[in-house]
Amino acid sequence: MTRTWIATIGLLLATAAVADEAAVRAAAKSLAPDVKVTSIRPTPVAGLNEVVLSGQQGPMLMYINDKGTYAFAGELIDILKERNLTEERIDELNRVKFDSLPLDKAVKVVKGNGKRRLVVFSDPDCPYCRRLEKELVKVNDVTVYTFLYPIAHPAAIPKSKQIWCAADRGQAWTDYMLKGDLPANKGDCANPLDVVMALGQKMRVSGTPTLIFTNGHRAPGFVPADRIEALLQEAAR
C-alpha cells in the first residue's frame, strides 16, 4: 500500500506540474499570440516562472505565476546578491559559439601580439562604428575580425566591396573608418557580403556595431575602450 500511495502521489504531482506549465503557456500566448514560447522554467521566486519568447529582435522574457493569472515583463532583481537576473538570462540566451563564426569572411586587423580575439559586425557608414574604431585604437594585443555588414543605406554596400577588394583589407578598413579614405578599386572582386548578411540576419544582428567576445558574450552598440578591455579580460577567464 505504501508503494502504491507513493506512486499515486508522484503521478498527481507530475500531473499538477504539467497543468501549471500548460496554464503558464496559455497565459503567455494570450498576452503575445504572435510570438513563440520557447521555454518555461521556475525562477528563484516561489510560484513565479520565467517564460522565454522568440522575438524578431532576439529572445524576450516575461514572468508568469504558476496559475497563469498574473504576469509582468520587467526586470527581476536579486536584491541581496545585487544581480539583475533578467539581464544575465538575456545575455545567456544571446551567447554565440565564437568558434563557429566564419572568420575567413571578416576583415582581419592584428594589434600587438593579437592573442585575444574579438568579432565586430560593422557598417562603413555607421557613425557609432567610426566612434568604435577610435576606441579600438586604444586597445592592444587583440585580433579584431570585422564582418562588413552594410545595413545603414545602399551606398554603404559598394564601399564595403571596395574595402574587401583592397590588397590590404585591414589597412583599407582602418583608413576609411579613421580618415575617410577609400581604396582605389572598383569593388568588383569576389566578396562575402551576401554570406555575412545572411549570417547577421540568422544571428539577429539588428544594428551596428555589434561586438562578440570569445566567451560568446554579445555587446550591441558603441562600447568604450575601457569596457572593451574589461570584456576581453572576462572572456579570457
C-alpha positions in Angstrom: 0.0 0.0 0.0 2.8 2.4 0.8 4.4 2.0 -2.6 1.1 2.4 -4.3 0.4 5.7 -2.4 3.9 6.9 -3.2 3.4 6.2 -6.9 -0.1 7.8 -6.8 1.2 11.0 -5.1 4.1 11.1 -7.6 1.6 10.9 -10.5 -0.6 13.6 -9.1 2.4 15.9 -8.6 3.6 15.3 -12.1 0.1 16.0 -13.5 -0.1 19.2 -11.5 3.3 20.3 -12.8 2.1 19.7 -16.4 -1.1 21.6 -15.7 0.8 24.5 -14.2 3.0 24.7 -17.3 0.0 24.5 -19.6 -1.6 27.4 -17.7 1.6 29.5 -17.9 1.9 28.7 -21.6 -1.7 29.6 -22.3 -1.3 32.9 -20.4 1.9 33.8 -22.4 0.1 33.1 -25.7 -2.9 35.2 -24.6 -0.5 38.1 -24.0 1.7 37.6 -27.0 -0.3 35.5 -29.5 2.1 36.0 -32.4 5.3 35.1 -30.5 6.6 31.6 -30.0 7.1 30.4 -26.4 10.5 28.6 -26.4 10.9 27.7 -22.8 9.3 27.9 -19.3 11.3 27.4 -16.1 10.9 28.4 -12.4 12.6 31.4 -11.1 14.2 31.7 -7.6 10.9 33.4 -6.6 8.4 30.8 -5.3 5.4 30.4 -7.7 6.9 32.6 -10.4 8.1 31.3 -13.8 10.4 32.7 -16.4 8.9 32.5 -19.9 11.2 32.9 -22.9 9.7 34.3 -26.1 11.3 34.2 -29.5 11.0 37.7 -30.9 12.3 39.2 -34.2 15.0 41.1 -32.4 16.0 38.2 -30.2 14.7 36.4 -27.1 12.4 38.3 -24.7 11.4 37.4 -21.2 8.2 37.7 -19.2 7.3 36.3 -15.8 4.1 34.5 -15.0 2.8 32.9 -11.8 2.1 29.2 -11.5 -1.7 29.5 -12.2 -1.2 31.8 -15.2 -3.2 34.6 -13.6 -0.5 37.3 -13.1 2.3 38.4 -15.4 4.9 41.2 -15.7 7.6 42.0 -18.3 10.1 43.9 -16.3 13.4 43.1 -14.7 13.9 40.5 -12.0 16.5 41.7 -9.5 18.2 39.6 -6.7 18.5 42.4 -4.2 20.7 40.6 -1.7 23.2 39.5 -4.3 22.8 42.7 -6.4 22.2 40.7 -9.6 20.0 41.5 -12.5 18.6 38.1 -13.2 16.8 39.2 -16.4 19.9 40.8 -17.8 22.0 37.7 -17.1 19.5 35.4 -18.7 19.2 37.5 -21.8 23.0 37.5 -22.1 23.0 33.7 -21.7 20.3 33.3 -24.4 22.2 35.6 -26.8 25.6 34.0 -26.4 27.3 33.0 -29.7 29.5 30.0 -30.4 32.6 32.1 -31.3 34.5 29.2 -33.0 31.6 28.6 -35.3 31.9 32.0 -36.9 33.3 32.1 -40.5 36.3 34.3 -39.6 37.7 34.0 -43.1 34.8 36.1 -44.3 35.9 39.0 -42.0 38.5 41.8 -42.3 41.3 40.9 -40.0 43.3 43.5 -38.1 46.1 42.4 -35.7 47.1 44.7 -32.8 50.1 44.0 -30.7 50.5 40.2 -30.1 47.0 39.6 -31.3 46.4 36.8 -28.8 42.9 37.9 -27.8 40.1 37.8 -30.3 37.1 40.0 -31.0 34.5 40.0 -33.7 32.6 43.1 -34.8 29.7 43.5 -37.1 30.3 46.9 -38.6 29.0 49.2 -41.3 31.4 51.7 -43.0 28.8 54.4 -42.9 27.7 53.9 -39.3 28.7 56.9 -37.1 28.9 54.8 -34.0 31.1 52.2 -35.8 33.5 55.0 -36.6 33.5 56.0 -32.9 34.1 52.4 -32.0 37.2 52.2 -34.3 38.7 55.2 -32.5 38.2 53.3 -29.2 39.8 50.2 -30.6 42.9 52.2 -31.3 43.3 52.3 -27.5 43.0 48.5 -27.1 46.1 46.4 -27.6 47.1 42.7 -28.0 43.9 41.8 -29.8 42.9 40.5 -33.3 39.8 42.2 -34.5 37.7 40.4 -37.1 35.3 42.8 -38.7 32.3 41.4 -40.6 31.3 44.0 -43.2 27.6 44.5 -42.5 26.3 47.5 -44.6 22.8 47.9 -43.4 22.7 51.7 -42.9 21.8 52.5 -46.5 22.6 51.2 -50.0 25.6 53.5 -50.6 27.5 51.5 -47.8 27.4 48.4 -50.0 29.9 49.5 -52.7 32.2 51.0 -50.1 32.2 47.6 -48.3 33.1 45.9 -51.6 35.9 48.4 -52.2 37.4 47.7 -48.8 37.2 44.0 -49.3 38.8 44.2 -52.7 41.8 46.1 -51.4 45.3 44.5 -51.3 45.4 45.1 -47.6 41.8 44.9 -46.3 42.7 45.7 -42.7 44.6 48.8 -43.6 41.8 49.8 -46.1 39.2 49.4 -43.3 41.2 51.4 -40.8 42.0 54.2 -43.4 38.3 54.6 -44.3 36.9 54.5 -40.7 39.6 56.8 -39.3 40.4 59.1 -42.2 37.6 58.6 -44.7 40.0 57.3 -47.4 38.6 54.6 -49.7 40.9 52.3 -51.7 41.2 53.0 -55.4 39.5 50.0 -56.9 36.1 49.2 -58.4 35.0 46.8 -55.8 34.4 44.1 -58.4 36.2 41.2 -56.8 34.5 38.2 -55.3 33.3 39.2 -51.8 31.5 37.5 -48.9 28.9 40.3 -48.3 25.9 38.0 -49.1 27.2 35.3 -46.7 27.8 37.9 -44.0 24.4 39.5 -44.4 22.7 36.1 -44.1 24.8 35.3 -41.0 23.9 38.6 -39.4 20.2 38.0 -40.1 20.4 34.5 -38.7 22.0 35.8 -35.5 19.5 38.6 -35.3 22.2 41.3 -35.5 19.8 44.3 -36.0 22.3 47.1 -35.5 25.9 48.1 -35.8 28.3 48.0 -34.2 27.7 44.6 -32.5 30.7 43.1 -30.7 31.1 39.4 -29.9 33.7 38.1 -27.5 35.3 34.6 -27.3 33.1 33.6 -24.4 30.1 34.2 -26.6 29.1 37.5 -25.0 27.4 39.9 -27.3 27.6 43.6 -26.8 25.4 45.7 -29.1 26.1 49.3 -29.8 29.0 51.6 -29.1 31.4 50.3 -26.4 34.2 52.5 -24.9 37.8 51.2 -24.8 37.9 50.6 -21.0 34.7 48.5 -21.3 36.1 46.5 -24.2 39.3 45.8 -22.3 37.2 44.6 -19.3 35.1 42.3 -21.5 38.2 40.9 -23.2 39.7 40.1 -19.8 36.4 38.5 -18.7 36.3 36.4 -21.9 39.9 35.2 -21.3 38.9 33.8 -17.9 
